Structure formats: C-alpha cells, structure tokens
C-alpha cells in the first residue's frame, strides 16, 4: 500500500512538473525592449485621459472587495480599513505602527498584531493595484517605454523600480484607440512565466467621475472586483 501511494504521489509530482514546463515553453515571453521617450509619456497621458485620472486624483474614498478581502480607503488620510475572515485592520499606510487590529471584534497586540498588520499591508498593496494600477503609471520609481506591437499598434511598458510589495515588476498595457486599457501582460516576481495576459474590463464610472474596472479575466478564470465605489466628501 505504501509503495502504491508513493507511486501515485510520484506520478502527481511528475504531472505537475510536465505541465509547468509545457506552460513555460508555450506561454513564456521575453520582456520587450522599448525606449524611454517623450512618445512613451505621451501614450501614458492618453491612457490617463481615457480613465479620467484627474477625477481619480480628486477622489477621497474608494471601496471595493477582491479575493475575499474588503476595503474602505481614505486616500486623503492615508488610512484604509482592511477586513477578511474575522480580522479587521485599520491600516495607516504611511505609518503602519499606528494601525489598530481587531479579531472577532476584540483588539489584539504583540506578535499577532504585527503579523496581521503585515498581512493587511500585503493584501492592500496587491488588491488595490488590481483596481487602480492604470492611475499609478507616473508614480515615483516608474519607467515608461513605448513598445511597437506586431499588429502595428503601440503599447505602454511600465516598470516599477521601487515601491509596493514587489519592486522590479513590469506591466505591458494594451490599449484601444481611445487609450483605454483592455488588458495587460505581466512580468512579475510571483509568476514563473513572463507575458501572461489578463483583461481589464467592465469599467465603471464612479460617483467621483473616475473609471475603475470591475472584472479581470485570465484564460477561463474570472477575477471579479465587487462593490466598487469612489466618492468625495
């Protein structure tokens, strides 16, 4: 019986390895080489106009749910309520030590508090990026390059050299004629395959006037963003 279980486990591991290697060979793309230029920044500005970035800059509150995590973000005060399962962290994004933590409605301290603040910070950095990444293409530490696609269209490669949870990641924005993103390709440290494509769709105009997505699709997987709201005082 032990030998049989060992064979089954072995076959499972071999299958995973084979699938991983085939996926790498089929889908992996090299990071495109573009040029930092005025033209790249001009395309970036076209993207920002398409998503009403000016209204985003004036948006104080953002609310959304993603991957089982719920957020209410006060952008002006640099604070965000992060909730998942029985945990709630009132996160100070600029000064995490000031954050407060509750589990089942009871305050916690010590190592558990520290660990939950770190987890909330990671969740927020990741999940907010899936909501507002197009609005961050001129953030400090970003580099923009113009990429000529095979079909003759132009795409925008944005590399984050610092900041967030995973500095060094690159994203190739694919845009329609108006400059609105319809997908991106990722070269990120958490994925072993470069150039995987995910859609940006079902854009919603918030009360504050900016555009935010409510859906991403990756092959047959749907990544829904629920309860998207943006407003001012």
N, C-alpha and C positions, 0 to 999 in steps of 0.2 A: 504493500500500500504506500509506504514512504517513497519507494522508488517511482511509483506511478505518479504521485503528487509532484515529485521532483521533476519528472519529465514534462508534466503539464505546465509547471511554473517556468521550466526552461523554454518550452515552446512559446509561452506567452511573452517572455522577455525577447526571444528571437523575433517574434512578430512585431513587437514594439520597435525594435532596432531597425528591422527591414522597412517598416512604414516610415520611420523618421528619416532614414537615408533616402528613400524614394521621394519623400516630400521635399527634402533639401535639394535633391537633383532636379526635381520638376519645377519647384516654385522659387527657389533661391535666386535673387538678383543682386548684382553688384550695386553698390551705392553710386548713382550717377554723378558725373563730374560736371559741374557748372561753374559759372563765373559770377563772383560778387560784383554787382554793377548797378548803375542807375536804372537800367532796364528791369533788373530784378526787383528793385524797390518800387518802381512804377507799377509792376504787376501786383506787388503786395498791397499797394494803395488801392488798386482796383478791387482786390478781394475785400479790403476793409469797407469800401464804399458799398459793396454788394450786401454786406451783412449789417449795415447801419452801425458801424463801430462807434461813431460819435455818440449815438444814443446809449451804447453799452458803457462808454466812459462815464456817462451821467447816471447810470443805473446804480442805485444804492443796494437794493436787496435782490438776491437770487435764491430761488428754492427749487429743489429737484430731488429725485430718487434714482439711484443707479446701483445695480448689483446688490440689492438688499440693504443699501445704506441711504440714509435720508439726511438732507442738508438744508439749513437756513443760514445764508451767508450775508452778513452785513459788511459790504465791501468798504464802506467809509470808515468803519471802526476796526477793520481787520480782525473780525471775530466771526466764527461760524459754529452753529450747533450741529454736531455730528451724532446721529443715532443709528445703532444697529443692535439687533437682538435686545438684550436687557441693559445695554450700555448707552450712556449719553455723555458726551464730552462737549463742554463749552470751550472751544478751542480759540486761543489767541494766536493767530498765525504769525505775528511778528515777535511775540514774547510768550512762547509755549509754557514757560514756568508759571505764568499767571492763570493757566487753564484750570477749570474745575471738572471733576469727574464724578459721575454717579452710576451705580449699578443697582438695578431694581429700585431706583429712587433713593438710594442711600449713598451718601458721599464716601469715597474711598481715598486712601492716602498711601504713601510709601511706594513700594515697587510696583504694585498693581496699578496705581495711579500713573506712574511714569510709563509703564508698558502700554496702557490704554491711550495715553496722550500720543505716544509714538505711532501707535496703530491708527488713530484718528487722523494724524498728520499725513501718514502714507495714503490712507483712503481718500482724504480730501485732495491731495496733490494729484492722484491718479484720476479720480472720478470727476473733478472739476475740469481737468484737461479734456476729457471726452465731451464736455459741454461747451467750453469757451476757448479751446485751442486756437481757432482762427483769429480770435481777438488778441492773441499773445505773440503774433509773429514779429513784432518790433520790441519785445521785451528785452531788457538788458541781458547781454550774453548771447543774443541770437545772431546768426549769419544767414543771409538770404542769397540764393543763387538761381539764376534763370536756367531752365532745362528745356531743350528743344526735343519734343516727343516725336516718335516715328511717324505719326499721322499729321505732322506739321503744326500741331498746337503747342502752346507754351505752358509749362508747369512751373511751380514755385517750390524749390527745395529749401526748407528751413531747418537749421541745425542749432540745437541748444547746447552751447559750450559750458554753461553753468546754470545753477538754479534747479529747483524742483527735486524730486527723488532720484531721477536718472539722468544727470547731465551727460551730454555726448550723443543723445539720440537725435535722429534725423527723420523728417517727415516730408514727403513729396506731395504737395497739394495739387489735385487735378480739378480744373475749373471749367465751368461752362462759359459761354460767350459773354455773359454779364459779369463774370468774375466770381460767381457763387460757387463755393466748393461742392462737388458731388462725391468726392472720395479722396482718400489719401493712401499713400504707400508708406510702410513703416520700416525703418532700420533702427531697432531699439534693443537695448541690452537684455531685456527679459525674453526676447524671442530669438531662437537659433537660426531662423530663416529670414533673410532680408527681402524687402519689397512686397510683403504681404499687403493686400489691398482691402480696405474697409470703407464702406459707403458713409456718406454724411447726407441724411435726407429727412424728409418730413419737417422742414424748417418751420418754426413758429415765431410770429411777431409778438413780442411780449407787450405788456401794458406800457413799459418804458420806451418801446419803439425799436428795440434791437432785435436781431434774428438769432435764434438758437435752435439746434437740432433736437429732435425727439426720437431719432432712430439711427442705428448703425447696423449694417449687415456685413457679415463675414462668411462667405460661402452660404451655407444653409442656416447659419446661426443669426438670430436677431438679438441685438443689444438695445433694448428699449430704455429710454430715459423718461421717467414718469413725473407728472406733476410739475412740469417746467413753468416757472413764473419769474418775472422780472419787473420790479416796480421801484418807484421813488417814494419819498415821504408824502 
